[in-house]
Each structure stands twice: as C-alpha cells, then as structure tokens.
Amino acid sequence: MSKKYTIQKSPFVVPTTDGKLIEEHFGNATDRNSKVSIAHMIAPAGWSEPFQTPEFEEYTYIIKGKKQFNIDGEIMVLEAGQSIKIEKNVRVQYSNPFTEPCEYLAVCLPAFSMGLVHREDS
C-alpha cells in the first residue's frame, strides 16, 4: 500500500548570509520534489535581495508584518492577511524596508531552485 500522506516535522533550513530565515517544508532541498516548493520565511527589517526573473510562479501569503514587491518597476506593499501570485518570467525584487520582520509563506510552481530563479548580480 502506498503512503497516503507525509507530515513534515523537520523542514530544511536554507543557509543564508542576509539574516533571512528560510524553512523549506517541501521542495527540491527537502524531499527532492521539483513540482512544488513550500517555505516558511522570516525576512528581517531592512532586508532585500537582488532582482530575479524566475522560471516559476510564486505565491506569497503574509502572516505578520509587511513585504515590498518591485514587480517590473511597479512597487507594492502587502500586509498580514494578504497574498499575491507572481507569474513566471516576470522580473521581481523582494524586500522588507520596514522596521519589523516580515513572516510569510512562499509557494513556487515548479519548485524553487537556484537554476530557475535567475538572480541578477547585486
């Protein structure tokens, strides 16, 4: 009989150098799932990353705080309880220029990978 479910109790903590917490619950790093990745993240106050043009759709749900999105030059801010879907092959920069950390969930289809994210040099 095949397994009917998987409970994730020990997500893969992605090593970072910018103070951001990334806990991948399902995805390439955790269970070699290349179809979808689901990660819990906390971006510290003042955090930002380079622009990227990923080959995956990314859904973000804000749990606490605020997160800024620069989507091909259009800047918007999402707050707790709001969510966004960004289509693949769209140039985007994520940041938290605010004074409080931002906690959120990110879902990528297909799964996040460094080979698909296409980050620009900062």
Secondary structure, DSSP 8 states (H G I E B T S, - for coil): --------SS-EE---SSS-EEEEEESHHHH---S-EEEEEEE-TTEE---B--SSEEEEEEEESEEEEEETTEEEEEETT-EEEE-TT--EEEEE-SSS-EEEEEEEES---HHHH-B---
